[in-house]
Amino acid sequence: MKNVVAYCRVSTDKEDQLNSFEAQKAFFSEYTKRNDLNLIKIYADEGITGTSTKKRDEFNKMMSDSSSGIFDCILVKDVSRFARNTVDLLKSTRKLKANGVNVIFITGNMQTNESSEVILSIFGALAQEESANTSKRVKFGKRINAEKGKVPNFCYGYIKTKGDYFNLQINEQEAEIVREIFDLYVNQGYGTHKISKILNARGLKSLRGVNWTTTAVSRILKNKLYAGYVVNNVTEIEDFIEKTRRKKDKSEWIEIERPEFAIIPLELWERAQAVNESNNLEIAATLHKKRGNKYPFSTLITCAVCGYSFRRIRYKRVGYDRVFWSCSGRNHFGAASCNNMTVIPEEELIENIDKYFRTLVSDKRIFANEVLEHYKKQQPKSPTTALTAQLEKLRVLRKKQIAMFEGNIITITELKERTADIDKQIAQVELDLRQYESPEDAARKAKELYDRIEESIENYSTIGKMTNAELKTLIKSIVVDEKQNIRIELNY
């Protein structure tokens, strides 16, 4: 008698999960008795989507157990219960085959050790398409509900009746706290951190029954529901397989006015948003100013994603003292504002820049000449001959127009119309000619640049001992992206 296990996913309805599991347990028990199989275990994931195996704990445990030899076969009611992702289906069945385990899809009368991967792929694709259509139907339903003004499941300051998607009752006790939060923030000038401390000192709890945090206060201040507006369709599942969520453009949001939900006036909510925006700009400017020249790399390291400077962070404890640089925009405004998680150890940055500059010091003349050549290549080529010829043609053309007027061939009006465009072209060519340096000026500037480079390298010792001002004479910028790439641009 073969040892077999069964796999199932049960209802997402919490009240029906137990009944669903019992029903499937009875189904597999009957099937194994009828086919003379020994059912040793049922792996059941409760209320977990089938589009990906990543979060299915029981499924993953079953896959791990398949290598132990304790069972020979897995019973599954149908392909959609096993996987609704063709890639996961094929990867899983291949692994099971390698472990000597057969999978029987009962309703489809199909076994992996008898069916080709082509057949499996077709069944998997059909299951995946079913999930895609389900996802579309769910999105459509959510949009319809959004247009009707569906309200949040839970929100501080309100009472919601279970199963009622469109109505809330104001909790007057909590509503007073909401009004106080807006008053403290807008009228009394308190920040979110200070407000959370005030609420916690009075023993008040947030929506989750825990102490108030800066994030919880900020979430209330940004929620337009308190001004009587329900905002939906803000985010959506972008990939129904991976369940990745994206924030939609503001133009796609669905906003329904529900004045019966208003706890504060709209004008007060709008003032809170203005204060928040003003505070963000002021804080960013203050942070930038404070770090302007305090440390060697202050304002030199810039985030390629959000444009904010990197800030200096020191971790100090017993036996450990290190300094790092990370994006100040992400640190202050949160991960949603910037996805650059790169953290640069200061000592490594100094070591690598020192290593590079030491090669310059040892060969400073070669380096200076290389920079000089690069400088010359960056200068625009001087097409003075072509521009001079163009200018001469335009002047001749202008004279011809004047001659035609003097010969009574064209009128004064026609002359003005024809020469207006010519005059513009002449002015532009003359401007273009003025921007090019004479060979003498170019040679003089190149010599000055060479001397500055030589002097800077001659005086260089180590980045670690240089001031911010001294470092800025050598380095123009250090740009860091989210993939940990670092680009250093020299001043020359």
Backbone torsions as a table, in degrees:
resi	resn	phi	psi	omega
1	MET	NA	127.8	-177.8
2	LYS	-75.7	141.1	172.3
3	ASN	-86.1	125.7	-179.1
4	VAL	-130.1	158.7	171.8
5	VAL	-125.4	166.4	177.8
6	ALA	-125.4	151.1	175.5
7	TYR	-126.8	136.4	177.1
8	CYS	-148.2	156.7	169.9
9	ARG	-117.0	128.2	-174.8
10	VAL	-100.5	174.2	-172.4
11	SER	-53.7	146.6	174.6
12	THR	-81.5	-10.2	176.7
13	ASP	-78.1	113.2	-174.7
14	LYS	-57.6	-34.7	-177.9
15	GLU	-73.3	-21.2	-175.3
16	ASP	-105.1	-2.3	-175.2
17	GLN	-61.2	-45.5	-178.0
18	LEU	-61.8	-47.3	-179.9
19	ASN	-61.8	-40.6	-179.2
20	SER	-63.4	-43.5	-179.8
21	PHE	-65.3	-43.0	179.6
22	GLU	-62.2	-39.1	-179.8
23	ALA	-64.9	-42.5	-179.3
24	GLN	-72.5	-33.1	176.6
25	LYS	-62.1	-43.0	178.9
26	ALA	-65.6	-39.0	179.9
27	PHE	-60.7	-48.8	-177.9
28	PHE	-70.0	-35.3	178.2
29	SER	-62.1	-45.4	179.7
30	GLU	-64.0	-42.5	-178.2
31	TYR	-63.1	-44.0	-177.2
32	THR	-68.8	-36.8	177.5
33	LYS	-65.0	-42.3	-178.1
34	ARG	-65.9	-29.7	-177.0
35	ASN	-107.4	15.5	176.3
36	ASP	55.2	51.6	178.9
37	LEU	-118.4	149.9	-179.9
38	ASN	-100.1	103.3	-179.3
39	LEU	-81.1	111.6	-176.1
40	ILE	-99.7	-19.5	-179.0
41	LYS	-165.8	151.2	171.5
42	ILE	-118.9	121.1	174.5
43	TYR	-92.1	122.8	-176.0
44	ALA	-133.3	121.8	172.6
45	ASP	-96.9	125.3	-175.8
46	GLU	-96.7	119.5	173.4
47	GLY	64.8	29.6	-179.8
48	ILE	-109.4	136.3	-179.2
49	THR	-62.3	150.3	179.9
50	GLY	-94.7	-0.7	-175.9
51	THR	-72.5	-17.3	178.6
52	SER	-147.0	147.0	179.9
53	THR	-90.0	-5.3	-172.3
54	LYS	-58.3	-41.7	-173.0
55	LYS	-103.7	10.2	-179.7
56	ARG	-94.3	93.5	-173.8
57	ASP	-61.9	-46.4	-178.3
58	GLU	-66.0	-38.2	177.9
59	PHE	-62.1	-47.1	-179.4
60	ASN	-65.5	-34.2	176.7
61	LYS	-66.7	-40.2	178.3
62	MET	-62.7	-42.3	178.5
63	MET	-62.7	-39.3	178.7
64	SER	-67.1	-41.2	-179.2
65	ASP	-68.5	-21.0	-176.0
66	SER	-62.8	-21.4	-179.0
67	SER	-87.3	-5.3	-175.6
68	SER	-86.1	-14.5	178.8
69	GLY	81.9	10.5	-177.3
70	ILE	-81.1	-14.0	174.9
71	PHE	-143.4	155.6	-176.1
72	ASP	-106.5	-17.0	-171.7
73	CYS	-151.2	149.4	176.0
74	ILE	-117.4	129.2	176.5
75	LEU	-98.5	130.0	177.7
76	VAL	-134.0	138.6	-176.2
77	LYS	-62.7	-49.3	175.6
78	ASP	-152.9	169.7	-175.3
79	VAL	-59.3	-39.7	-176.6
80	SER	-63.7	-25.4	177.5
81	ARG	-78.1	-23.5	-179.2
82	PHE	-85.7	-46.1	179.2
83	ALA	-165.7	139.3	173.7
84	ARG	-112.2	26.3	-179.8
85	ASN	-133.4	115.8	-173.9
86	THR	-57.6	-39.8	-178.6
87	VAL	-63.5	-48.6	179.2
88	ASP	-61.8	-38.6	-179.5
89	LEU	-60.4	-49.8	-177.8
90	LEU	-68.8	-41.2	179.4
91	LYS	-62.4	-42.7	-177.3
92	SER	-68.3	-45.5	-177.9
93	THR	-68.0	-33.6	176.3
94	ARG	-64.5	-42.9	179.5
95	LYS	-64.0	-41.4	180.0
96	LEU	-65.8	-39.3	177.0
97	LYS	-60.9	-42.2	179.9
98	ALA	-63.3	-28.7	178.3
99	ASN	-90.1	4.5	178.5
100	GLY	76.4	24.8	-178.0
101	VAL	-110.7	129.6	179.0
102	ASN	-94.7	148.0	176.0
103	VAL	-117.5	127.9	177.8
104	ILE	-110.3	120.7	174.4
105	PHE	-96.3	104.7	-165.7
106	ILE	-64.8	-52.9	-175.2
107	THR	-67.0	-27.3	178.6
108	GLY	-90.0	-3.0	-179.3
109	ASN	50.3	52.0	-174.9
110	MET	-135.7	141.6	178.1
111	GLN	-127.0	144.6	-177.0
112	THR	-70.1	-26.9	-179.9
113	ASN	-83.2	-3.1	178.1
114	GLU	-116.6	-23.0	-176.1
115	SER	-97.6	146.9	177.3
116	SER	-78.4	162.9	178.6
117	GLU	-66.6	-24.6	178.2
118	VAL	-63.1	-46.5	179.5
119	ILE	-63.5	-44.6	178.3
120	LEU	-59.3	-41.6	-179.5
121	SER	-61.4	-39.9	-179.8
122	ILE	-64.3	-47.1	178.7
123	PHE	-63.3	-40.4	178.8
124	GLY	-64.7	-40.2	179.5
125	ALA	-64.6	-39.8	177.8
126	LEU	-63.5	-41.2	178.3
127	ALA	-65.7	-39.3	179.6
128	GLN	-66.4	-40.0	178.8
129	GLU	-65.1	-35.9	176.8
130	GLU	-61.6	-41.9	178.2
131	SER	-64.8	-40.1	179.3
132	ALA	-61.7	-43.1	179.1
133	ASN	-66.8	-37.6	176.9
134	THR	-62.4	-42.6	178.9
135	SER	-60.2	-41.2	179.2
136	LYS	-64.3	-42.4	-179.9
137	ARG	-64.0	-40.2	178.8
138	VAL	-63.5	-44.6	179.1
139	LYS	-60.9	-41.9	179.8
140	PHE	-62.9	-44.1	179.3
141	GLY	-62.7	-40.8	179.2
142	LYS	-65.2	-37.2	179.3
143	ARG	-66.4	-42.2	178.0
144	ILE	-60.5	-44.6	178.5
145	ASN	-64.1	-37.4	178.9
146	ALA	-63.2	-41.3	-179.8
147	GLU	-68.5	-24.4	177.2
148	LYS	-84.0	-13.8	179.1
149	GLY	96.3	40.1	178.0
150	LYS	-58.9	137.0	-176.3
151	VAL	-101.2	161.9	-179.3
152	PRO	-63.1	155.2	177.9
153	ASN	-65.8	-45.6	-179.8
154	PHE	-133.7	137.8	177.8
155	CYS	-158.0	129.2	-179.2
156	TYR	-59.9	134.4	179.5
157	GLY	101.0	-4.2	-176.4
158	TYR	-135.0	159.8	173.3
159	ILE	-117.3	131.2	180.0
160	LYS	-119.9	135.1	176.3
161	THR	-82.6	131.4	-178.0
162	LYS	-59.9	132.2	178.8
163	GLY	88.5	-10.1	178.7
164	ASP	-98.1	109.1	-173.5
165	TYR	-85.8	-10.1	-168.3
166	PHE	-124.1	7.0	-177.5
167	ASN	-137.1	148.3	175.1
168	LEU	-134.7	155.9	170.6
169	GLN	-118.0	137.7	-179.8
170	ILE	-74.0	129.0	174.0
171	ASN	-89.0	102.7	-171.0
172	GLU	-60.0	-35.6	-179.8
173	GLN	-65.1	-46.6	179.0
174	GLU	-73.0	-32.8	179.6
175	ALA	-60.5	-35.5	177.2
176	GLU	-63.0	-36.9	177.8
177	ILE	-66.8	-39.7	178.0
178	VAL	-61.0	-46.4	179.6
179	ARG	-61.9	-38.6	180.0
180	GLU	-65.6	-40.5	179.4
181	ILE	-60.4	-46.0	179.1
182	PHE	-64.9	-39.5	179.5
183	ASP	-64.5	-45.4	179.7
184	LEU	-61.6	-38.7	-175.3
185	TYR	-77.1	-47.2	-173.4
186	VAL	-85.8	-46.9	-171.8
187	ASN	-92.4	-30.7	-175.9
188	GLN	-105.1	-4.0	172.6
189	GLY	76.5	17.8	178.6
190	TYR	-80.9	144.8	175.0
191	GLY	-85.4	170.6	-177.0
192	THR	-63.9	-35.2	179.5
193	HIS	-66.1	-44.5	179.8
194	LYS	-65.9	-39.7	179.2
195	ILE	-62.3	-42.4	179.1
196	SER	-62.6	-37.1	178.7
197	LYS	-66.4	-39.9	178.7
198	ILE	-62.1	-45.9	-179.1
199	LEU	-65.6	-41.8	-179.6
200	ASN	-67.1	-34.9	179.6
201	ALA	-63.8	-25.1	178.9
202	ARG	-92.6	4.0	177.4
203	GLY	76.8	16.6	-179.9
204	LEU	-80.7	147.9	-179.1
205	LYS	-115.4	152.8	179.7
206	SER	-79.8	-172.8	-177.8
207	LEU	-57.5	-35.9	-177.6
208	ARG	-87.5	6.4	178.3
209	GLY	77.2	20.0	179.3
210	VAL	-119.5	177.2	179.1
211	ASN	-62.3	151.7	178.5
212	TRP	-71.3	143.6	176.4
213	THR	-124.4	167.7	176.8
214	THR	-57.6	-40.9	-179.0
215	THR	-64.3	-42.3	-179.0
216	ALA	-64.0	-41.7	178.4
217	VAL	-65.9	-44.5	-179.5
218	SER	-61.6	-37.6	-179.9
219	ARG	-63.6	-38.3	178.0
220	ILE	-67.0	-43.7	-177.7
221	LEU	-64.2	-26.1	-177.8
222	LYS	-93.3	-10.8	-173.9
223	ASN	-82.8	114.6	-177.2
224	LYS	-74.8	-8.9	177.7
225	LEU	-58.2	-34.9	-177.8
226	TYR	-67.0	-17.4	176.5
227	ALA	-98.3	5.4	176.8
228	GLY	92.2	28.3	178.7
229	TYR	-130.7	125.5	177.2
230	VAL	-94.5	121.0	-178.4
231	VAL	-111.8	119.5	179.4
232	ASN	-125.1	179.1	178.4
233	ASN	61.9	32.7	-179.0
234	VAL	-80.8	-37.3	178.3
235	THR	-130.3	165.6	175.4
236	GLU	-152.4	158.8	174.4
237	ILE	-74.6	115.8	-176.5
238	GLU	-81.0	-39.7	-179.0
239	ASP	-124.4	111.4	-174.2
240	PHE	-68.6	-17.2	178.5
241	ILE	-82.5	-52.8	-177.9
242	GLU	-84.2	-11.2	179.6
243	LYS	62.3	31.1	177.1
244	THR	-76.0	138.1	-176.5
245	ARG	-112.8	138.6	178.0
246	ARG	-123.8	150.9	176.0
247	LYS	-86.7	128.6	-177.9
248	LYS	-77.8	160.6	173.6
249	ASP	-64.0	146.9	-175.7
250	LYS	-58.0	-28.2	-179.4
251	SER	-66.8	-19.1	-178.8
252	GLU	-91.9	-10.9	-179.4
253	TRP	-64.2	147.5	177.6
254	ILE	-110.5	116.3	-175.6
255	GLU	-116.2	120.4	-179.3
256	ILE	-115.7	129.9	179.0
257	GLU	-79.1	125.2	177.2
258	ARG	-131.2	79.7	-175.0
259	PRO	-58.5	-22.9	-179.6
260	GLU	-69.8	-14.7	178.9
261	PHE	-94.0	-4.7	-173.2
262	ALA	-67.1	128.2	174.3
263	ILE	-105.4	-29.5	177.6
264	ILE	-129.5	160.7	176.2
265	PRO	-68.6	150.6	178.2
266	LEU	-58.5	-38.0	-178.3
267	GLU	-60.4	-37.6	179.2
268	LEU	-69.5	-40.1	178.0
269	TRP	-62.6	-42.9	-179.9
270	GLU	-64.9	-36.9	177.3
271	ARG	-65.2	-36.0	177.9
272	ALA	-63.4	-39.1	178.7
273	GLN	-67.5	-37.4	178.7
274	ALA	-66.2	-40.4	178.2
275	VAL	-63.7	-42.7	-179.6
276	ASN	-61.3	-45.8	180.0
277	GLU	-64.2	-42.9	179.3
278	SER	-63.4	-42.5	179.4
279	ASN	-62.9	-41.2	-179.8
280	ASN	-60.9	-45.6	-179.7
281	LEU	-66.7	-40.8	-178.5
282	GLU	-66.9	-43.3	179.9
283	ILE	-63.9	-43.4	-179.3
284	ALA	-61.5	-42.5	179.8
285	ALA	-66.1	-39.7	179.4
286	THR	-65.7	-44.0	178.7
287	LEU	-61.2	-42.0	-179.2
288	HIS	-64.9	-41.4	-179.0
289	LYS	-66.5	-42.5	-178.8
290	LYS	-62.6	-33.4	-176.8
291	ARG	-96.1	11.7	-173.4
292	GLY	-54.0	-42.6	-178.3
293	ASN	-149.7	18.2	-174.8
294	LYS	-68.2	-39.5	-178.4
295	TYR	-119.2	161.5	-177.6
296	PRO	-53.4	-38.9	-175.6
297	PHE	-98.1	9.7	-178.8
298	SER	-57.4	128.9	179.6
299	THR	60.8	7.2	177.6
300	LEU	-89.9	-32.1	-177.8
301	ILE	-94.9	124.5	-176.3
302	THR	-122.7	142.9	177.6
303	CYS	-79.1	126.9	179.7
304	ALA	-71.8	-17.5	-176.2
305	VAL	-87.1	-54.8	-174.3
306	CYS	-107.8	-12.5	176.9
307	GLY	88.9	-6.0	179.2
308	TYR	-78.4	155.4	177.1
309	SER	-71.1	154.5	172.4
310	PHE	-78.5	144.8	179.4
311	ARG	-108.0	155.2	-178.9
312	ARG	-89.4	128.6	179.5
313	ILE	-125.3	130.0	-179.8
314	ARG	-113.4	125.2	175.7
315	TYR	-105.0	114.9	-176.6
316	LYS	-131.8	123.9	172.1
317	ARG	-151.8	-178.6	-175.6
318	VAL	-59.3	120.3	177.8
319	GLY	78.0	7.7	-177.5
320	TYR	-147.8	124.1	179.4
321	ASP	-150.5	100.5	-178.3
322	ARG	-133.7	153.4	-179.4
323	VAL	-117.5	135.0	179.2
324	PHE	-128.4	161.6	174.6
325	TRP	-123.1	131.7	179.2
326	SER	-143.6	166.3	-174.4
327	CYS	-64.5	121.9	179.9
328	SER	-71.4	-29.6	177.8
329	GLY	-63.7	-46.3	178.3
330	ARG	-66.1	-41.5	-178.9
331	ASN	-62.7	-38.6	-174.8
332	HIS	-88.1	-44.1	-173.0
333	PHE	-96.9	-7.5	176.6
334	GLY	99.2	166.8	-175.5
335	ALA	-62.7	-28.3	-178.5
336	ALA	-66.1	-24.7	-177.0
337	SER	-84.9	-22.1	-176.3
338	CYS	-159.2	131.3	-178.6
339	ASN	-97.6	14.6	-179.6
340	ASN	-84.6	102.7	-178.6
341	MET	-97.5	7.9	-176.6
342	THR	-63.3	130.8	176.5
343	VAL	-122.9	125.3	-175.4
344	ILE	-108.2	119.3	173.2
345	PRO	-66.6	128.4	-175.4
346	GLU	-61.3	-40.4	-176.5
347	GLU	-64.9	-34.3	178.3
348	GLU	-71.1	-37.4	178.5
349	LEU	-63.7	-45.9	178.5
350	ILE	-61.8	-45.1	-177.5
351	GLU	-60.0	-44.2	-177.3
352	ASN	-72.0	-38.4	177.5
353	ILE	-68.5	-40.8	176.5
354	ASP	-58.4	-44.0	-178.7
355	LYS	-60.0	-41.5	179.8
356	TYR	-67.2	-45.8	-176.6
357	PHE	-69.8	-26.3	177.0
358	ARG	-63.7	-35.1	176.8
359	THR	-66.7	-30.8	178.6
360	LEU	-71.7	-40.8	-179.0
361	VAL	-63.1	-39.4	-178.2
362	SER	-71.2	-22.0	-178.5
363	ASP	-135.5	51.0	-169.0
364	LYS	-65.3	-32.9	-179.0
365	ARG	-68.9	-40.9	177.7
366	ILE	-62.6	-44.6	-179.8
367	PHE	-62.6	-45.3	-179.2
368	ALA	-60.6	-40.0	179.1
369	ASN	-67.7	-36.9	178.1
370	GLU	-64.2	-44.0	178.4
371	VAL	-63.4	-39.8	-179.6
372	LEU	-62.4	-43.6	178.7
373	GLU	-63.8	-41.1	178.2
374	HIS	-62.1	-41.5	179.1
375	TYR	-60.5	-44.3	-178.3
376	LYS	-64.9	-37.7	-179.8
377	LYS	-67.5	-29.8	-179.3
378	GLN	-75.2	-20.2	-179.6
379	GLN	-73.5	138.5	-179.5
380	PRO	-63.1	137.5	176.8
381	LYS	-64.7	141.1	-174.1
382	SER	-92.0	97.4	179.6
383	PRO	-84.7	49.3	-173.1
384	THR	-62.1	-35.8	-179.0
385	THR	-64.5	-47.3	-179.2
386	ALA	-65.3	-41.7	-179.6
387	LEU	-66.5	-39.8	179.1
388	THR	-63.7	-41.2	178.6
389	ALA	-65.1	-41.1	178.4
390	GLN	-63.1	-41.5	179.8
391	LEU	-62.9	-41.0	-179.4
392	GLU	-64.7	-40.5	179.0
393	LYS	-63.3	-41.6	-179.9
394	LEU	-64.3	-39.8	179.6
395	ARG	-66.9	-38.5	176.8
396	VAL	-64.7	-41.8	179.6
397	LEU	-62.5	-39.5	179.4
398	ARG	-64.2	-42.4	178.9
399	LYS	-62.6	-36.3	179.7
400	LYS	-64.7	-40.1	179.0
401	GLN	-63.2	-41.1	178.6
402	ILE	-65.1	-39.9	179.4
403	ALA	-63.6	-38.3	178.1
404	MET	-64.2	-37.3	177.0
405	PHE	-67.3	-43.4	-179.1
406	GLU	-66.0	-25.7	177.5
407	GLY	-90.9	12.5	178.5
408	ASN	60.7	27.5	178.2
409	ILE	-85.9	-35.1	176.2
410	ILE	-126.8	160.4	-179.7
411	THR	-86.7	172.0	177.9
412	ILE	-63.8	-35.7	178.6
413	THR	-63.8	-43.9	179.1
414	GLU	-65.7	-37.6	178.6
415	LEU	-61.5	-45.2	-179.7
416	LYS	-63.4	-41.3	-180.0
417	GLU	-63.9	-42.6	-175.6
418	ARG	-74.0	-36.2	-176.8
419	THR	-83.8	-17.1	-178.9
420	ALA	-60.8	-47.2	-179.3
421	ASP	-69.3	-38.3	178.9
422	ILE	-62.8	-41.6	179.5
423	ASP	-62.6	-37.9	177.6
424	LYS	-63.8	-43.0	-179.8
425	GLN	-65.3	-40.2	178.5
426	ILE	-61.7	-44.5	-179.1
427	ALA	-62.2	-39.6	-179.9
428	GLN	-67.5	-42.4	179.7
429	VAL	-65.8	-40.3	178.0
430	GLU	-63.1	-37.8	177.5
431	LEU	-65.7	-42.6	178.3
432	ASP	-61.1	-39.3	-179.7
433	LEU	-65.8	-36.2	-177.1
434	ARG	-69.4	-23.6	-175.3
435	GLN	-78.5	-14.4	-178.7
436	TYR	-89.5	136.4	-178.7
437	GLU	-78.8	155.3	171.6
438	SER	-74.9	155.9	177.7
439	PRO	-54.3	-33.6	-179.1
440	GLU	-68.5	-44.8	179.3
441	ASP	-63.8	-41.0	-179.7
442	ALA	-62.9	-41.2	179.9
443	ALA	-66.0	-39.7	-179.5
444	ARG	-65.2	-44.1	180.0
445	LYS	-65.6	-37.4	178.9
446	ALA	-64.5	-40.4	179.2
447	LYS	-65.3	-40.9	177.8
448	GLU	-63.0	-40.7	178.9
449	LEU	-63.5	-45.6	-179.7
450	TYR	-57.9	-45.0	-178.8
451	ASP	-63.8	-40.1	-179.7
452	ARG	-65.8	-41.0	179.5
453	ILE	-62.9	-47.4	-179.3
454	GLU	-59.3	-42.4	-178.7
455	GLU	-66.3	-43.2	-179.1
456	SER	-62.2	-43.4	-178.5
457	ILE	-70.5	-38.2	-179.1
458	GLU	-61.3	-38.6	-177.1
459	ASN	-85.9	-4.3	-176.0
460	TYR	-72.7	134.1	175.5
461	SER	-121.7	-64.9	175.5
462	THR	-156.1	144.6	179.1
463	ILE	-57.6	-38.7	-176.3
464	GLY	-59.4	-25.2	-177.8
465	LYS	-100.4	-1.0	-176.7
466	MET	-89.7	149.2	174.5
467	THR	-80.6	168.8	178.4
468	ASN	-60.1	-41.0	-179.3
469	ALA	-65.5	-41.8	179.3
470	GLU	-65.2	-41.3	-179.4
471	LEU	-64.5	-34.9	-178.9
472	LYS	-71.4	-14.3	174.0
473	THR	-74.3	-22.1	179.8
474	LEU	-99.9	-43.6	-173.3
475	ILE	-110.9	129.1	179.3
476	LYS	-84.1	-45.2	-179.8
477	SER	-161.8	155.8	172.8
478	ILE	-126.7	113.4	-175.4
479	VAL	-108.7	129.1	-175.6
480	VAL	-121.1	128.9	179.2
481	ASP	-103.9	179.9	-174.5
482	GLU	-72.8	-12.3	178.4
483	LYS	-96.5	13.6	177.4
484	GLN	71.1	18.7	173.8
485	ASN	-81.5	136.3	-179.2
486	ILE	-121.6	123.0	179.5
487	ARG	-115.4	121.1	-179.6
488	ILE	-105.7	123.6	179.0
489	GLU	-108.0	121.6	179.8
490	LEU	-79.6	160.3	-178.6
491	ASN	-68.5	-18.3	-175.4
492	TYR	-107.4	NA	NA
